[in-house]
Amino acid sequence: MSVLKKVILWEYERGTWQYDLLCALIIAFIFLTPKSWFEKEFKTTTARGRVVIKQEDFLQSKEQIENQVRQIVGDPRVEVVAWRERRNEKGEVFYEVDLR
């Protein structure tokens, strides 16, 4: 346990073989670690855009909604993130669809 404590707290003096070994391990980690370990693709669910669809044109399945929105927007790469039911002043129902 004391060896682990010394390694974590870096209590070895410069010039000792333990110090040199720790430095070599750090350098090996830096140069031998695959780059993919540090590349993270964060997929955020922030909306890139928003489309409003009338209730009579709204379809319940996500795939159908995506196909409909792709036709409206003209971009085949559009993804539907979420949708919400809204009402206007007259009480008419429509849907806001968030896109990415």
Backbone hydrogen bonds, N-H to C=O, Kabsch-Sander energy under -0.5 kcal/mol:
donor,donor_aa,acceptor,acceptor_aa,energy
5,K,1,M,-2.1
6,K,2,S,-2.2
7,V,3,V,-2.2
8,I,4,L,-2.7
9,L,5,K,-2.5
10,W,6,K,-0.6
10,W,7,V,-0.5
11,E,6,K,-2.2
16,T,13,E,-1.5
20,D,16,T,-2.2
21,L,17,W,-2.3
22,L,18,Q,-2.4
23,C,19,Y,-2.3
24,A,20,D,-2.3
25,L,21,L,-2.4
26,I,22,L,-2.1
27,I,23,C,-2.4
28,A,24,A,-2.6
29,F,25,L,-2.3
30,I,26,I,-2.2
31,F,27,I,-2.3
32,L,28,A,-2.5
33,T,29,F,-1.3
37,W,34,P,-1.4
38,F,35,K,-1.5
39,E,35,K,-0.6
40,K,38,F,-0.8
42,F,40,K,-0.8
43,K,41,E,-0.7
44,T,42,F,-0.9
48,R,99,L,-4.7
49,G,99,L,-1.5
51,V,97,V,-2.4
53,I,95,Y,-2.8
55,Q,93,V,-1.3
57,D,54,K,-0.8
58,F,54,K,-0.7
58,F,55,Q,-1.0
65,I,61,S,-2.4
66,E,62,K,-2.7
67,N,63,E,-2.3
68,Q,64,Q,-2.3
69,V,65,I,-2.9
70,R,66,E,-2.7
71,Q,67,N,-1.7
72,I,68,Q,-1.9
73,V,69,V,-3.3
74,G,70,R,-2.5
78,V,75,D,-1.3
81,V,79,E,-0.6
81,V,98,D,-2.8
82,A,98,D,-0.9
84,R,96,E,-2.1
86,R,94,F,-3.2
88,N,92,E,-1.8
91,G,88,N,-1.6
94,F,86,R,-2.3
95,Y,53,I,-3.0
96,E,84,R,-2.4
97,V,51,V,-3.4
97,V,95,Y,-0.6
98,D,82,A,-3.1
98,D,96,E,-0.5
99,L,49,G,-3.0
100,R,79,E,-2.3
